[in-house]
Amino acid sequence: MKLLIKFSFLIFGILILESCSVTENTEKYCPEDGCLLVRENPNDRFNEEVAKSDIEQEFEALEVSNDFPYPPEGQSYLKEGLVPRPKKIFSSEGSESVEVRRLGGIYWIYMEALPSKTWPLMKDYLFDNQYNLIFESAESGKITAEKSADKMFVTLEHGIKNNSSEIYLSNEDKTSKDQEFFEQMASYLSENLPGYQGDSIAAQGLNLNKKARIVYVKKEIGIEFRLPFERTWSAISRAVEKAGYEVSDRNRELRYIQIKVKKENTGWLNNLFSPVNNERYCPEGGCLFDGEENVDADYELIFSESEENTLLEFKKLSNTNITVDQLVDEINESLS
């Protein structure tokens, strides 16, 4: 019983102490700057308004940096139901060949290595042959070198294929150097390229300036070259020959090449059981042939110029199973 009475007094004391600790503080809070709060009655609510904050104008005054903008919505040239093809890379076969090439009166060195790798190797050649470098710019790929009274202007560019470079040597009047200059440099590059580990960070911008890219023309795939027509015609003619296509007709003045593509089923057993194709080939532009007509080509390669570039289009002339995409892939692998 006594224990119960003591416990009751203990509880009563705790309640009294707790009620004393939470009593409302009605005193003013007056720091050095003045009193901030007076609330004699704890049930009062303040209704005073502070100065209006114009947050919108403050945000408008801020400078917005749009470093990653959304790309503009462009026109899609894909037919309905087609999946976009991945970005095509003009690949190399992985060799390290070096060749001297000529088109008309222009020579250049073709080298299967990126410009960033070709740049230091090219400078090594100039130093080893006692050339003084008067000017050099890895970003533009240009060097002005001098030896005795001879001055040489060197230009390095990315080639048509990926992992390839083109080196041009010219005089002060912008004419091409003699063939012996190209052969001497090509011999040095060919000897030192295998196993060469040098790479110029400053010249890596040249790796992006490729001379060919995939485009869509009238909803069909094509190739755009950053080259004049004469150079593009020569490159495509060489690629067609390397790919093993048979040229049925070509006309440089009218700017077209007609080719026969490879047959998928060439065995006599397959031909014995495969039906003869007498169906009329009728694309959107109209029927091109029927079984009674003699079709000498499967595709026509059409060249057209746009400012300083050349556009290559592919026109299907037969019912061949080889698609435009497959044809572009094979020509792509044969470009150099």
C-alpha angles and dihedrals in degrees: 000000000000089000091054092051092050091049091051092052089049093053091046091052093050091052092051093050092048093051090052093052096055100048114136115266105227097171121113119257103226117174122174093283093056140274114319105184137031117174112155091166111050089207094062118108124209115239101177117123123222125219112293113254114222097208095161093062090046090055092045089056091058117097112238117212111205099195096157108037123180110259115248116263107257135191115275116225094190119113117242112280096018121125115228112255118236117257107282119236119207095229134200128223089239097250124131100223123158120200138173110228134187136199114180107312095339122098128189139168116244112206128177098224134090116268090243088061095040094052099069092039090052091050090050089058092052093049093046090053094050097251117157113223107226094173135006134174118178091188093061095030094235131136131178110203130181132198119177104315094334119101121193129191114209123197123188120197138168114261130231093265125060114263093023135117137197123209122199123193117196143169128239090271089056093249118137119265119248118279093252091066090056093046092051093051093042090053091052093046093047091051096047102034098081108088094002110150101185120120130173117222091195091056096049090098088070089063089071098051096088119172098220134048138170116254136171118242118186090343091306129106119256142161126247117203125199087217137095119262096258093056093044092049090052093047094048093045089053091046093050091051092046092049090055098242119154114236109220096177139356135178120184094190092052089038104229139116123200117204141181113226126215118280115240096208108042101149118108090231092057091046090050093060099030116093121241112258106240096151119122114246106226117174123175092281094058140275113315104188146344135211094275094057123084108239112196098181140040099200138020118211109210123197124203132170127231112184104301095341132084124221122208118203128187120220118190114224103174144031093263117152091228108102127213090252091055091048092050090049093054094045088046091056091049098050119110 
